Amino acid sequence: MAKKEFRNNYIESVTKSLGDVLRWQLQRIRDGLPPKPRLPTPQVTADLDFIRRNALAGPMTPAVTWIGHATMLVQASGLTVLTDPIFSTRASPVQFLGPARAQRPGIALEDLPHIDVVAISHNHYDHLDRASVRVLANQPGGAPLFLVPLGVKSWLNELGITHTVELDWWEAHVHAGADRRPVEFLLTPAQHWSGRSLSDRNKTLWGGWAVLGADFHWYFTGDTGYSKDFKDVRERLAARHTPEQGGGFDIALIAVGACLPRWFMKDQHVDLAEAVQIHLDLGAKRSVGVHWGTFALADDPIDQPLHDLAAARSDKGVAEAAFFLLPVGGTRQLPRREEK
């Protein structure tokens, strides 16, 4: 039986009171926040030729393509995976009101290669978009598998989407890649909350995803405040991330935006310094920032990572190549880990 309300590991709740919400919104109006970005979010034409060839290749070249916000196309271990898909114009229950996209998705829904798996971190509107998942579920060649935290499966089922598996923290689902080798999807704890209305707060679970294939390991934080959860992930997977087995995650997709004001956002969204610390806590070989540049959701400008990530890296001794940003539509090809 599902829990009545889910909680975080290291802080009971990140939910703010109605008074706090009103205080934040009044301050935003008073101070004219968020400020306009100084720079447009970088955007390039997606390399659809490579992406489509790679989806059919054997062996597949590990690659990540940023579509926008927390939506990343990850191709590795014989699977094409999409994280937290939102292709709609607004992150909202309606398309005439709410945060609007700063630019179009890096790849249009109709131009995507066949998606094998959709990995959902939680049910907020900017991470689980009704119109987007409906289109994905009806893609040519059959619906992808939707992997979701506890409680989200029933919401998908109500849309007629039934090719779903829901997991609790530390539960795993194994899905075979194109080469029939197993790829493990492990739902991991994160510090956040859930809800699509005032009446369903924390009634479904949230989390991150550790994805472990024979030749590539990757991680997706979803939305999160900073917590010990990421050290826990590293400790839990230490036996599978020894140097002899190829080391830690080959790449981590880490949320870096919507972090101000800190008094309101600190428990639920990391800032850039905390994002870099998560990279270190995970022991990832490299990380890429997501959850920025697309929707104005908080008081920081959507281009803040462009200006401040370098200092956050430098303060923690992290090289530029180890924690980077992609342009919307940009692809980064990555090396395979040695198979054991």
Phi and psi in degrees as GROMACS dihedral restraints (atoms count N, CA, C in turn):
[ dihedral_restraints ]
;  ai    aj    ak    al  type     phi  dphi    fc
    3     4     5     6     1   -66.8    20    10
    4     5     6     7     1   147.7    20    10
    6     7     8     9     1   -67.4    20    10
    7     8     9    10     1   153.2    20    10
    9    10    11    12     1   -71.4    20    10
   10    11    12    13     1   -33.4    20    10
   12    13    14    15     1  -153.2    20    10
   13    14    15    16     1   132.5    20    10
   15    16    17    18     1   -90.6    20    10
   16    17    18    19     1   152.6    20    10
   18    19    20    21     1  -132.2    20    10
   19    20    21    22     1   161.3    20    10
   21    22    23    24     1   -82.9    20    10
   22    23    24    25     1   166.1    20    10
   24    25    26    27     1   -77.1    20    10
   25    26    27    28     1   -41.1    20    10
   27    28    29    30     1  -116.4    20    10
   28    29    30    31     1     1.1    20    10
   30    31    32    33     1  -150.4    20    10
   31    32    33    34     1   135.1    20    10
   33    34    35    36     1   -60.8    20    10
   34    35    36    37     1   -46.3    20    10
   36    37    38    39     1  -152.3    20    10
   37    38    39    40     1   146.2    20    10
   39    40    41    42     1  -105.3    20    10
   40    41    42    43     1     1.5    20    10
   42    43    44    45     1   -67.3    20    10
   43    44    45    46     1   130.8    20    10
   45    46    47    48     1   -92.5    20    10
   46    47    48    49     1   154.3    20    10
   48    49    50    51     1   -73.8    20    10
   49    50    51    52     1   162.9    20    10
   51    52    53    54     1   -58.9    20    10
   52    53    54    55     1   -36.5    20    10
   54    55    56    57     1   -62.4    20    10
   55    56    57    58     1   -40.9    20    10
   57    58    59    60     1   -64.7    20    10
   58    59    60    61     1   -41.1    20    10
   60    61    62    63     1   -62.0    20    10
   61    62    63    64     1   -45.9    20    10
   63    64    65    66     1   -64.2    20    10
   64    65    66    67     1   -40.1    20    10
   66    67    68    69     1   -60.0    20    10
   67    68    69    70     1   -45.0    20    10
   69    70    71    72     1   -63.3    20    10
   70    71    72    73     1   -47.2    20    10
   72    73    74    75     1   -64.9    20    10
   73    74    75    76     1   -37.9    20    10
   75    76    77    78     1   -66.0    20    10
   76    77    78    79     1   -38.9    20    10
   78    79    80    81     1   -64.8    20    10
   79    80    81    82     1   -38.1    20    10
   81    82    83    84     1   -61.9    20    10
   82    83    84    85     1   -45.5    20    10
   84    85    86    87     1   -64.7    20    10
   85    86    87    88     1   -44.1    20    10
   87    88    89    90     1   -61.4    20    10
   88    89    90    91     1   -42.0    20    10
   90    91    92    93     1   -96.0    20    10
   91    92    93    94     1     2.1    20    10
   93    94    95    96     1    63.6    20    10
   94    95    96    97     1    44.4    20    10
   96    97    98    99     1  -103.6    20    10
   97    98    99   100     1   152.7    20    10
   99   100   101   102     1   -77.7    20    10
  100   101   102   103     1   155.7    20    10
  102   103   104   105     1   -68.8    20    10
  103   104   105   106     1   157.5    20    10
  105   106   107   108     1   -66.7    20    10
  106   107   108   109     1   144.3    20    10
  108   109   110   111     1   -65.3    20    10
  109   110   111   112     1   145.1    20    10
  111   112   113   114     1   -78.4    20    10
  112   113   114   115     1   -27.5    20    10
  114   115   116   117     1  -128.9    20    10
  115   116   117   118     1   145.3    20    10
  117   118   119   120     1   -70.4    20    10
  118   119   120   121     1   152.0    20    10
  120   121   122   123     1   -63.6    20    10
  121   122   123   124     1   123.8    20    10
  123   124   125   126     1   -57.7    20    10
  124   125   126   127     1   141.3    20    10
  126   127   128   129     1  -144.3    20    10
  127   128   129   130     1   138.0    20    10
  129   130   131   132     1  -130.1    20    10
  130   131   132   133     1   162.3    20    10
  132   133   134   135     1   -73.9    20    10
  133   134   135   136     1   125.6    20    10
  135   136   137   138     1   -62.9    20    10
  136   137   138   139     1   143.8    20    10
  138   139   140   141     1   -83.3    20    10
  139   140   141   142     1    74.4    20    10
  141   142   143   144     1   -64.8    20    10
  142   143   144   145     1   -30.2    20    10
  144   145   146   147     1   -61.9    20    10
  145   146   147   148     1   -48.9    20    10
  147   148   149   150     1   -63.3    20    10
  148   149   150   151     1   -45.9    20    10
  150   151   152   153     1   -60.6    20    10
  151   152   153   154     1   -43.5    20    10
  153   154   155   156     1   -71.0    20    10
  154   155   156   157     1   -40.0    20    10
  156   157   158   159     1   -65.0    20    10
  157   158   159   160     1   -39.8    20    10
  159   160   161   162     1   -65.6    20    10
  160   161   162   163     1   -34.6    20    10
  162   163   164   165     1   -61.9    20    10
  163   164   165   166     1   -24.4    20    10
  165   166   167   168     1  -106.4    20    10
  166   167   168   169     1    -2.6    20    10
  168   169   170   171     1   -76.4    20    10
  169   170   171   172     1   154.8    20    10
  171   172   173   174     1  -143.0    20    10
  172   173   174   175     1   112.6    20    10
  174   175   176   177     1   -79.9    20    10
  175   176   177   178     1   155.1    20    10
  177   178   179   180     1   -76.4    20    10
  178   179   180   181     1   140.4    20    10
  180   181   182   183     1   -80.8    20    10
  181   182   183   184     1   120.9    20    10
  183   184   185   186     1   -57.1    20    10
  184   185   186   187     1   130.9    20    10
  186   187   188   189     1  -157.4    20    10
  187   188   189   190     1   147.1    20    10
  189   190   191   192     1  -122.5    20    10
  190   191   192   193     1   138.7    20    10
  192   193   194   195     1  -128.4    20    10
  193   194   195   196     1   122.3    20    10
  195   196   197   198     1   -84.8    20    10
  196   197   198   199     1   119.2    20    10
  198   199   200   201     1   -91.6    20    10
  199   200   201   202     1   -23.2    20    10
  201   202   203   204     1   135.4    20    10
  202   203   204   205     1   149.9    20    10
  204   205   206   207     1    52.6    20    10
  205   206   207   208     1  -126.8    20    10
  207   208   209   210     1   -99.2    20    10
  208   209   210   211     1    14.3    20    10
  210   211   212   213     1   -90.2    20    10
  211   212   213   214     1   110.5    20    10
  213   214   215   216     1  -125.4    20    10
  214   215   216   217     1   136.4    20    10
  216   217   218   219     1   -93.4    20    10
  217   218   219   220     1   117.9    20    10
  219   220   221   222     1  -114.9    20    10
  220   221   222   223     1   121.8    20    10
  222   223   224   225     1  -114.0    20    10
  223   224   225   226     1   116.1    20    10
  225   226   227   228     1  -168.4    20    10
  226   227   228   229     1   151.0    20    10
  228   229   230   231     1    54.6    20    10
  229   230   231   232     1    34.4    20    10
  231   232   233   234     1    79.1    20    10
  232   233   234   235     1    10.0    20    10
  234   235   236   237     1  -127.1    20    10
  235   236   237   238     1   141.9    20    10
  237   238   239   240     1  -105.7    20    10
  238   239   240   241     1   115.7    20    10
  240   241   242   243     1  -118.7    20    10
  241   242   243   244     1   141.8    20    10
  243   244   245   246     1  -118.5    20    10
  244   245   246   247     1   129.9    20    10
  246   247   248   249     1   -98.6    20    10
  247   248   249   250     1   139.9    20    10
  249   250   251   252     1    34.8    20    10
  250   251   252   253     1    68.0    20    10
  252   253   254   255     1   -72.9    20    10
  253   254   255   256     1   124.9    20    10
  255   256   257   258     1  -139.7    20    10
  256   257   258   259     1   115.0    20    10
  258   259   260   261     1  -114.7    20    10
  259   260   261   262     1    -4.1    20    10
  261   262   263   264     1   -71.5    20    10
  262   263   264   265     1   164.1    20    10
  264   265   266   267     1   -69.9    20    10
  265   266   267   268     1   -34.1    20    10
  267   268   269   270     1  -126.4    20    10
  268   269   270   271     1   145.7    20    10
  270   271   272   273     1   -90.6    20    10
  271   272   273   274     1    83.9    20    10
  273   274   275   276     1  -165.2    20    10
  274   275   276   277     1   157.9    20    10
  276   277   278   279     1   -69.5    20    10
  277   278   279   280     1   -15.6    20    10
  279   280   281   282     1  -131.3    20    10
  280   281   282   283     1   154.6    20    10
  282   283   284   285     1   -99.4    20    10
  283   284   285   286     1    13.8    20    10
  285   286   287   288     1  -112.3    20    10
  286   287   288   289     1     0.3    20    10
  288   289   290   291     1  -153.5    20    10
  289   290   291   292     1   146.2    20    10
  291   292   293   294     1   114.5    20    10
  292   293   294   295     1   174.3    20    10
  294   295   296   297     1   -57.6    20    10
  295   296   297   298     1   128.3    20    10
  297   298   299   300     1  -103.8    20    10
  298   299   300   301     1   150.4    20    10
  300   301   302   303     1   -62.2    20    10
  301   302   303   304     1   141.8    20    10
  303   304   305   306     1   -80.5    20    10
  304   305   306   307     1   -21.1    20    10
  306   307   308   309     1  -158.9    20    10
  307   308   309   310     1   165.8    20    10
  309   310   311   312     1   -68.7    20    10
  310   311   312   313     1   157.9    20    10
  312   313   314   315     1   -57.1    20    10
  313   314   315   316     1   148.8    20    10
  315   316   317   318     1   -63.2    20    10
  316   317   318   319     1   -27.0    20    10
  318   319   320   321     1  -135.6    20    10
  319   320   321   322     1   131.0    20    10
  321   322   323   324     1   -70.5    20    10
  322   323   324   325     1   152.3    20    10
  324   325   326   327     1   -52.5    20    10
  325   326   327   328     1   -42.8    20    10
  327   328   329   330     1   -73.3    20    10
  328   329   330   331     1   -11.8    20    10
  330   331   332   333     1   -99.4    20    10
  331   332   333   334     1    -2.6    20    10
  333   334   335   336     1   -65.8    20    10
  334   335   336   337     1   148.9    20    10
  336   337   338   339     1   -69.8    20    10
  337   338   339   340     1   173.8    20    10
  339   340   341   342     1   -60.9    20    10
  340   341   342   343     1   126.2    20    10
  342   343   344   345     1   -92.3    20    10
  343   344   345   346     1   126.0    20    10
  345   346   347   348     1   -85.0    20    10
  346   347   348   349     1   -41.3    20    10
  348   349   350   351     1  -139.6    20    10
  349   350   351   352     1   137.4    20    10
  351   352   353   354     1  -111.6    20    10
  352   353   354   355     1   120.5    20    10
  354   355   356   357     1  -105.8    20    10
  355   356   357   358     1   116.7    20    10
  357   358   359   360     1  -104.0    20    10
  358   359   360   361     1   131.7    20    10
  360   361   362   363     1   -89.4    20    10
  361   362   363   364     1   -34.7    20    10
  363   364   365   366     1  -170.5    20    10
  364   365   366   367     1   177.9    20    10
  366   367   368   369     1  -101.2    20    10
  367   368   369   370     1    16.0    20    10
  369   370   371   372     1   -65.5    20    10
  370   371   372   373     1   154.0    20    10
  372   373   374   375     1   -60.8    20    10
  373   374   375   376     1   -29.2    20    10
  375   376   377   378     1   -84.9    20    10
  376   377   378   379     1     3.6    20    10
  378   379   380   381     1  -127.1    20    10
  379   380   381   382     1   -21.8    20    10
  381   382   383   384     1  -135.9    20    10
  382   383   384   385     1    97.6    20    10
  384   385   386   387     1  -103.2    20    10
  385   386   387   388     1   123.0    20    10
  387   388   389   390     1   -56.6    20    10
  388   389   390   391     1   -50.6    20    10
  390   391   392   393     1   -62.9    20    10
  391   392   393   394     1   -39.0    20    10
  393   394   395   396     1   -66.7    20    10
  394   395   396   397     1   -45.5    20    10
  396   397   398   399     1   -69.9    20    10
  397   398   399   400     1   -29.8    20    10
  399   400   401   402     1   -63.9    20    10
  400   401   402   403     1   -44.0    20    10
  402   403   404   405     1   -65.1    20    10
  403   404   405   406     1   -43.7    20    10
  405   406   407   408     1   -61.3    20    10
  406   407   408   409     1   -39.5    20    10
  408   409   410   411     1   -65.1    20    10
  409   410   411   412     1   -21.1    20    10
  411   412   413   414     1  -108.8    20    10
  412   413   414   415     1    21.1    20    10
  414   415   416   417     1   -63.3    20    10
  415   416   417   418     1   149.6    20    10
  417   418   419   420     1   -58.1    20    10
  418   419   420   421     1   139.3    20    10
  420   421   422   423     1    93.2    20    10
  421   422   423   424     1    -1.9    20    10
  423   424   425   426     1   109.5    20    10
  424   425   426   427     1   153.6    20    10
  426   427   428   429     1   -66.9    20    10
  427   428   429   430     1   145.8    20    10
  429   430   431   432     1   -71.9    20    10
  430   431   432   433     1   166.8    20    10
  432   433   434   435     1   -82.1    20    10
  433   434   435   436     1   126.9    20    10
  435   436   437   438     1   -96.4    20    10
  436   437   438   439     1   116.9    20    10
  438   439   440   441     1  -101.7    20    10
  439   440   441   442     1   124.5    20    10
  441   442   443   444     1  -139.4    20    10
  442   443   444   445     1   156.7    20    10
  444   445   446   447     1   -71.2    20    10
  445   446   447   448     1   164.7    20    10
  447   448   449   450     1   -51.5    20    10
  448   449   450   451     1   135.7    20    10
  450   451   452   453     1    95.7    20    10
  451   452   453   454     1   -19.1    20    10
  453   454   455   456     1   -84.6    20    10
  454   455   456   457     1   -23.5    20    10
  456   457   458   459     1   -58.0    20    10
  457   458   459   460     1   -42.0    20    10
  459   460   461   462     1   -64.4    20    10
  460   461   462   463     1   -34.8    20    10
  462   463   464   465     1   -63.9    20    10
  463   464   465   466     1   -43.7    20    10
  465   466   467   468     1   -65.3    20    10
  466   467   468   469     1   -41.0    20    10
  468   469   470   471     1   -58.6    20    10
  469   470   471   472     1   -36.7    20    10
  471   472   473   474     1   -64.6    20    10
  472   473   474   475     1   -22.7    20    10
  474   475   476   477     1   -88.2    20    10
  475   476   477   478     1    -0.4    20    10
  477   478   479   480     1    87.2    20    10
  478   479   480   481     1    11.9    20    10
  480   481   482   483     1   -97.2    20    10
  481   482   483   484     1   111.1    20    10
  483   484   485   486     1  -116.4    20    10
  484   485   486   487     1   -10.3    20    10
  486   487   488   489     1   -83.6    20    10
  487   488   489   490     1    74.2    20    10
  489   490   491   492     1  -135.4    20    10
  490   491   492   493     1   151.1    20    10
  492   493   494   495     1  -135.2    20    10
  493   494   495   496     1   129.2    20    10
  495   496   497   498     1  -113.0    20    10
  496   497   498   499     1   145.7    20    10
  498   499   500   501     1  -132.8    20    10
  499   500   501   502     1   153.7    20    10
  501   502   503   504     1   -91.9    20    10
  502   503   504   505     1   168.4    20    10
  504   505   506   507     1   -56.2    20    10
  505   506   507   508     1   135.8    20    10
  507   508   509   510     1    73.5    20    10
  508   509   510   511     1     5.2    20    10
  510   511   512   513     1   -88.4    20    10
  511   512   513   514     1   150.5    20    10
  513   514   515   516     1  -127.8    20    10
  514   515   516   517     1   151.3    20    10
  516   517   518   519     1  -125.7    20    10
  517   518   519   520     1   133.1    20    10
  519   520   521   522     1  -102.7    20    10
  520   521   522   523     1   128.3    20    10
  522   523   524   525     1  -128.6    20    10
  523   524   525   526     1   130.6    20    10
  525   526   527   528     1   -77.9    20    10
  526   527   528   529     1   136.0    20    10
  528   529   530   531     1   -78.6    20    10
  529   530   531   532     1  -176.9    20    10
  531   532   533   534     1   -60.6    20    10
  532   533   534   535     1   -28.2    20    10
  534   535   536   537     1   -90.2    20    10
  535   536   537   538     1    10.0    20    10
  537   538   539   540     1    71.7    20    10
  538   539   540   541     1     3.8    20    10
  540   541   542   543     1   -82.2    20    10
  541   542   543   544     1   144.9    20    10
  543   544   545   546     1   -73.0    20    10
  544   545   546   547     1   141.9    20    10
  546   547   548   549     1  -122.1    20    10
  547   548   549   550     1   125.5    20    10
  549   550   551   552     1   -97.1    20    10
  550   551   552   553     1   127.6    20    10
  552   553   554   555     1  -108.0    20    10
  553   554   555   556     1   113.3    20    10
  555   556   557   558     1  -111.5    20    10
  556   557   558   559     1   120.2    20    10
  558   559   560   561     1   -80.0    20    10
  559   560   561   562     1   124.4    20    10
  561   562   563   564     1  -115.9    20    10
  562   563   564   565     1   155.8    20    10
  564   565   566   567     1   -66.6    20    10
  565   566   567   568     1   148.9    20    10
  567   568   569   570     1  -142.4    20    10
  568   569   570   571     1   167.7    20    10
  570   571   572   573     1  -106.6    20    10
  571   572   573   574     1   101.3    20    10
  573   574   575   576     1  -158.1    20    10
  574   575   576   577     1  -149.1    20    10
  576   577   578   579     1  -160.3    20    10
  577   578   579   580     1   174.0    20    10
  579   580   581   582     1  -137.4    20    10
  580   581   582   583     1   164.8    20    10
  582   583   584   585     1   147.9    20    10
  583   584   585   586     1   140.8    20    10
  585   586   587   588     1  -118.5    20    10
  586   587   588   589     1     1.0    20    10
  588   589   590   591     1  -156.9    20    10
  589   590   591   592     1   179.3    20    10
  591   592   593   594     1   -74.2    20    10
  592   593   594   595     1   -14.3    20    10
  594   595   596   597     1  -102.1    20    10
  595   596   597   598     1    -3.5    20    10
  597   598   599   600     1  -123.8    20    10
  598   599   600   601     1    27.8    20    10
  600   601   602   603     1   -59.8    20    10
  601   602   603   604     1   122.9    20    10
  603   604   605   606     1    62.3    20    10
  604   605   606   607     1    23.9    20    10
  606   607   608   609     1   -86.2    20    10
  607   608   609   610     1   -11.8    20    10
  609   610   611   612     1  -124.1    20    10
  610   611   612   613     1   159.2    20    10
  612   613   614   615     1   -86.0    20    10
  613   614   615   616     1   165.6    20    10
  615   616   617   618     1  -132.9    20    10
  616   617   618   619     1   167.8    20    10
  618   619   620   621     1   171.2    20    10
  619   620   621   622     1  -177.4    20    10
  621   622   623   624     1  -111.9    20    10
  622   623   624   625     1   175.4    20    10
  624   625   626   627     1  -127.9    20    10
  625   626   627   628     1   126.1    20    10
  627   628   629   630     1  -102.6    20    10
  628   629   630   631     1   123.8    20    10
  630   631   632   633     1  -119.4    20    10
  631   632   633   634     1   119.4    20    10
  633   634   635   636     1  -122.5    20    10
  634   635   636   637     1   104.1    20    10
  636   637   638   639     1  -106.4    20    10
  637   638   639   640     1   172.1    20    10
  639   640   641   642     1   -62.6    20    10
  640   641   642   643     1   -34.0    20    10
  642   643   644   645     1  -117.7    20    10
  643   644   645   646     1     7.4    20    10
  645   646   647   648     1  -164.7    20    10
  646   647   648   649     1   134.7    20    10
  648   649   650   651     1  -122.3    20    10
  649   650   651   652     1   129.8    20    10
  651   652   653   654     1  -137.6    20    10
  652   653   654   655     1   163.6    20    10
  654   655   656   657     1  -138.9    20    10
  655   656   657   658     1   145.2    20    10
  657   658   659   660     1  -131.9    20    10
  658   659   660   661     1   122.2    20    10
  660   661   662   663     1   -75.5    20    10
  661   662   663   664     1   -24.1    20    10
  663   664   665   666     1    63.0    20    10
  664   665   666   667     1  -157.6    20    10
  666   667   668   669     1   -86.5    20    10
  667   668   669   670     1   142.0    20    10
  669   670   671   672     1  -165.4    20    10
  670   671   672   673     1   148.3    20    10
  672   673   674   675     1   -86.4    20    10
  673   674   675   676     1   168.7    20    10
  675   676   677   678     1   -77.0    20    10
  676   677   678   679     1   135.1    20    10
  678   679   680   681     1  -157.4    20    10
  679   680   681   682     1   175.3    20    10
  681   682   683   684     1   -72.5    20    10
  682   683   684   685     1    -5.6    20    10
  684   685   686   687     1   -54.2    20    10
  685   686   687   688     1   -33.3    20    10
  687   688   689   690     1   -78.8    20    10
  688   689   690   691     1   -31.5    20    10
  690   691   692   693     1   -66.6    20    10
  691   692   693   694     1   -36.2    20    10
  693   694   695   696     1   -61.8    20    10
  694   695   696   697     1   -40.6    20    10
  696   697   698   699     1   -60.8    20    10
  697   698   699   700     1   -46.4    20    10
  699   700   701   702     1   -61.2    20    10
  700   701   702   703     1   -43.1    20    10
  702   703   704   705     1   -65.9    20    10
  703   704   705   706     1   -41.3    20    10
  705   706   707   708     1   -63.3    20    10
  706   707   708   709     1   -33.2    20    10
  708   709   710   711     1  -103.0    20    10
  709   710   711   712     1     9.5    20    10
  711   712   713   714     1   -56.8    20    10
  712   713   714   715     1   -39.4    20    10
  714   715   716   717     1   -67.6    20    10
  715   716   717   718     1   -18.7    20    10
  717   718   719   720     1  -102.2    20    10
  718   719   720   721     1    -1.3    20    10
  720   721   722   723     1  -122.1    20    10
  721   722   723   724     1    28.7    20    10
  723   724   725   726     1   -69.1    20    10
  724   725   726   727     1   159.1    20    10
  726   727   728   729     1   -55.4    20    10
  727   728   729   730     1   -37.2    20    10
  729   730   731   732     1   -65.6    20    10
  730   731   732   733     1   -24.4    20    10
  732   733   734   735     1  -100.4    20    10
  733   734   735   736     1     9.5    20    10
  735   736   737   738     1   107.0    20    10
  736   737   738   739     1    -0.3    20    10
  738   739   740   741     1    81.6    20    10
  739   740   741   742     1  -163.5    20    10
  741   742   743   744     1   -76.9    20    10
  742   743   744   745     1  -167.0    20    10
  744   745   746   747     1   -53.7    20    10
  745   746   747   748     1   135.2    20    10
  747   748   749   750     1   -70.6    20    10
  748   749   750   751     1   -30.2    20    10
  750   751   752   753     1  -156.4    20    10
  751   752   753   754     1   145.7    20    10
  753   754   755   756     1  -118.8    20    10
  754   755   756   757     1   135.2    20    10
  756   757   758   759     1   -97.1    20    10
  757   758   759   760     1   110.3    20    10
  759   760   761   762     1  -119.2    20    10
  760   761   762   763     1   128.3    20    10
  762   763   764   765     1   -65.4    20    10
  763   764   765   766     1   133.9    20    10
  765   766   767   768     1  -129.8    20    10
  766   767   768   769     1    -0.2    20    10
  768   769   770   771     1  -119.7    20    10
  769   770   771   772     1   178.4    20    10
  771   772   773   774     1    58.4    20    10
  772   773   774   775     1    57.5    20    10
  774   775   776   777     1  -119.5    20    10
  775   776   777   778     1     1.0    20    10
  777   778   779   780     1  -118.4    20    10
  778   779   780   781     1   149.3    20    10
  780   781   782   783     1   -75.9    20    10
  781   782   783   784     1   148.8    20    10
  783   784   785   786     1   -64.1    20    10
  784   785   786   787     1   -33.6    20    10
  786   787   788   789     1   -62.3    20    10
  787   788   789   790     1   -26.7    20    10
  789   790   791   792     1   -97.7    20    10
  790   791   792   793     1   -37.5    20    10
  792   793   794   795     1   -96.8    20    10
  793   794   795   796     1   -16.0    20    10
  795   796   797   798     1   -53.7    20    10
  796   797   798   799     1   -42.8    20    10
  798   799   800   801     1   -74.3    20    10
  799   800   801   802     1   -17.3    20    10
  801   802   803   804     1  -118.2    20    10
  802   803   804   805     1   -22.6    20    10
  804   805   806   807     1  -135.4    20    10
  805   806   807   808     1   126.9    20    10
  807   808   809   810     1   -73.2    20    10
  808   809   810   811     1   154.0    20    10
  810   811   812   813     1   -91.6    20    10
  811   812   813   814     1  -176.8    20    10
  813   814   815   816     1   -65.8    20    10
  814   815   816   817     1   -39.5    20    10
  816   817   818   819     1   -62.5    20    10
  817   818   819   820     1   -41.1    20    10
  819   820   821   822     1   -70.1    20    10
  820   821   822   823     1   -33.9    20    10
  822   823   824   825     1   -63.1    20    10
  823   824   825   826     1   -42.9    20    10
  825   826   827   828     1   -65.1    20    10
  826   827   828   829     1   -35.7    20    10
  828   829   830   831     1   -66.2    20    10
  829   830   831   832     1   -36.9    20    10
  831   832   833   834     1   -61.0    20    10
  832   833   834   835     1   -42.2    20    10
  834   835   836   837     1   -53.4    20    10
  835   836   837   838     1   -44.8    20    10
  837   838   839   840     1   -70.9    20    10
  838   839   840   841     1   -41.5    20    10
  840   841   842   843     1   -60.7    20    10
  841   842   843   844     1   -39.2    20    10
  843   844   845   846     1   -73.4    20    10
  844   845   846   847     1   -23.0    20    10
  846   847   848   849     1    70.6    20    10
  847   848   849   850     1    31.4    20    10
  849   850   851   852     1   -72.8    20    10
  850   851   852   853     1   146.2    20    10
  852   853   854   855     1   -69.6    20    10
  853   854   855   856     1   -36.6    20    10
  855   856   857   858     1  -155.1    20    10
  856   857   858   859     1   158.5    20    10
  858   859   860   861     1  -140.1    20    10
  859   860   861   862     1   154.6    20    10
  861   862   863   864     1  -129.1    20    10
  862   863   864   865     1   137.5    20    10
  864   865   866   867     1   -79.1    20    10
  865   866   867   868     1   135.8    20    10
  867   868   869   870     1  -129.6    20    10
  868   869   870   871     1   180.0    20    10
  870   871   872   873     1    67.1    20    10
  871   872   873   874     1    40.3    20    10
  873   874   875   876     1  -148.7    20    10
  874   875   876   877     1   166.8    20    10
  876   877   878   879     1    73.0    20    10
  877   878   879   880     1     2.1    20    10
  879   880   881   882     1  -121.1    20    10
  880   881   882   883     1   -54.4    20    10
  882   883   884   885     1  -121.1    20    10
  883   884   885   886     1   135.5    20    10
  885   886   887   888     1   -83.8    20    10
  886   887   888   889     1    96.9    20    10
  888   889   890   891     1  -107.3    20    10
  889   890   891   892     1   -13.8    20    10
  891   892   893   894     1  -144.0    20    10
  892   893   894   895     1  -162.0    20    10
  894   895   896   897     1   -88.3    20    10
  895   896   897   898     1   -13.0    20    10
  897   898   899   900     1   -81.2    20    10
  898   899   900   901     1   145.2    20    10
  900   901   902   903     1   -67.0    20    10
  901   902   903   904     1   150.8    20    10
  903   904   905   906     1   -68.8    20    10
  904   905   906   907     1   -12.7    20    10
  906   907   908   909     1   -97.6    20    10
  907   908   909   910     1     8.5    20    10
  909   910   911   912     1   -54.2    20    10
  910   911   912   913     1   -42.1    20    10
  912   913   914   915     1   -59.3    20    10
  913   914   915   916     1   -30.5    20    10
  915   916   917   918     1   -60.6    20    10
  916   917   918   919     1   -32.1    20    10
  918   919   920   921     1   -95.1    20    10
  919   920   921   922     1   -30.1    20    10
  921   922   923   924     1  -112.7    20    10
  922   923   924   925     1   -11.2    20    10
  924   925   926   927     1   -65.3    20    10
  925   926   927   928     1   -37.5    20    10
  927   928   929   930     1   -58.9    20    10
  928   929   930   931     1   -43.7    20    10
  930   931   932   933     1   -67.3    20    10
  931   932   933   934     1   -39.0    20    10
  933   934   935   936     1   -63.6    20    10
  934   935   936   937     1   -39.6    20    10
  936   937   938   939     1   -64.0    20    10
  937   938   939   940     1   -48.8    20    10
  939   940   941   942     1   -59.7    20    10
  940   941   942   943     1   -41.6    20    10
  942   943   944   945     1   -60.8    20    10
  943   944   945   946     1   -26.9    20    10
  945   946   947   948     1  -110.7    20    10
  946   947   948   949     1    10.5    20    10
  948   949   950   951     1    68.6    20    10
  949   950   951   952     1    31.4    20    10
  951   952   953   954     1  -101.4    20    10
  952   953   954   955     1   130.1    20    10
  954   955   956   957     1   -69.0    20    10
  955   956   957   958     1   154.4    20    10
  957   958   959   960     1   -58.6    20    10
  958   959   960   961     1   -39.9    20    10
  960   961   962   963     1   -71.4    20    10
  961   962   963   964     1   -15.7    20    10
  963   964   965   966     1   -87.8    20    10
  964   965   966   967     1   -18.1    20    10
  966   967   968   969     1  -147.5    20    10
  967   968   969   970     1   107.4    20    10
  969   970   971   972     1  -130.6    20    10
  970   971   972   973     1   172.9    20    10
  972   973   974   975     1  -117.6    20    10
  973   974   975   976     1   149.5    20    10
  975   976   977   978     1  -108.9    20    10
  976   977   978   979     1   151.2    20    10
  978   979   980   981     1   -73.6    20    10
  979   980   981   982     1   154.7    20    10
  981   982   983   984     1   -58.3    20    10
  982   983   984   985     1   129.5    20    10
  984   985   986   987     1    88.6    20    10
  985   986   987   988     1    -8.4    20    10
  987   988   989   990     1   -79.7    20    10
  988   989   990   991     1   144.5    20    10
  990   991   992   993     1  -117.1    20    10
  991   992   993   994     1   138.4    20    10
  993   994   995   996     1  -119.9    20    10
  994   995   996   997     1   117.5    20    10
  996   997   998   999     1   -84.7    20    10
  997   998   999  1000     1   143.3    20    10
  999  1000  1001  1002     1  -132.4    20    10
 1000  1001  1002  1003     1   155.6    20    10
 1002  1003  1004  1005     1   -75.8    20    10
 1003  1004  1005  1006     1   149.6    20    10
 1005  1006  1007  1008     1   -75.4    20    10
 1006  1007  1008  1009     1   149.5    20    10
 1008  1009  1010  1011     1   -80.9    20    10
 1009  1010  1011  1012     1   154.7    20    10
 1011  1012  1013  1014     1   -67.2    20    10
 1012  1013  1014  1015     1   131.4    20    10
 1014  1015  1016  1017     1   -84.0    20    10
 1015  1016  1017  1018     1   136.2    20    10
